[in-house]
């Protein structure tokens, strides 16, 4: 099926572009709120003797807190918020476990067991495929381009509107570089190798894999090693090499494929129910926004810094580091445009988000051509 909105060529991007994007981001995140806004008081249970006490928020992290980059984001956010607020806003972080699996994080927040959650936007994709575009997009924008669109191209406004329909307030709270594309039990030579393969795959990229006959299985990070070890799944993608290595995936599968065409970047959101968000004083809201801005900068910088060493360690364990054959990447991209056409036809929200992002990228084509090395 023809591509309704053709892809924008991806130029070679210097490191300075990412640094400029971070400066842009901090200016957007730390911008003051509307003038005249008044505090609304503390969250329930935090008034003591007529005087406001510390506000406590229970935040569930989808990522285990001992996981590099993504896991430590929750703990570092809590520390930043505590210091910035002068101990008046405290975040209690819970990590996935057998009793509280990662896949239940959003559900626990929805039923009131948590005051918020730190997770990827893909967790709402099953309800509305448009959320997948807010998390990342196969063959999509680089980090600098995504942040520019999100903060200055209407992306944040669209995101807030979509999440509001589920009574949730979202704050962009982390972003990592292009992920690995996955771990496989044998060399992948054609898309035919995917037929019948049971895979842990996530987001919109999963829709592409399904078009080649792969069976996509939802597995949380704390269950991923066991799922591979017991044969519940045959292959898996999760995240960056440093994170995948911490999960021990290199001990079970020896073919590791790049690039992460399905997620040229990955975003993390802090989700807070609207009922909780509306009760927070304005200065606490501003602190959460600023704290998440810090986490975006930290996760991007740390995500880039750790991968070279992780790849060397993985290769030393006998893992084959491979790039997808060119023919397979072409097939993946062709399948992705078919997904775009189908989802745009079936889902007005998807069509609107995709059109916004595609137009923003098209408008910047001349700038990218002139400003970056080709």
Secondary structure, 3 states (H helix, E strand, C coil): CCCCCCCCCCCCCCHHHHHHHHHHHHHHHCCCCCCCCCCCCCCCCCEECCEECCEEEEEEECCCCCCCCHHHHHHHHHHHHHHHHCCCEEEEEECCCCCCCHHHHHHHHHCCCCCEEEEEHHHHCCCCCHHHHHHCCCCCCCHHHHHHHHHHCCHHHHHHHHHHCCCEEEEEEEEECCCCCEEECCCCCCHHHHCCCEEECCCHHHHHHHCCCCEECCCCHHHHHHHHHCCCCCEECCCCHHHHHHCCHHHCCCEEEECCCCCCCEEEEEEEEHHHHCCCCHHHHHHHHHHHHHHHHHHHHHHHHHHHHHHHHHHHCCCEEEECCHHHHHHHHHHHHHHHHHHHHHCHHHHHHHHHHHHHHHHCHHHHHHHCCC
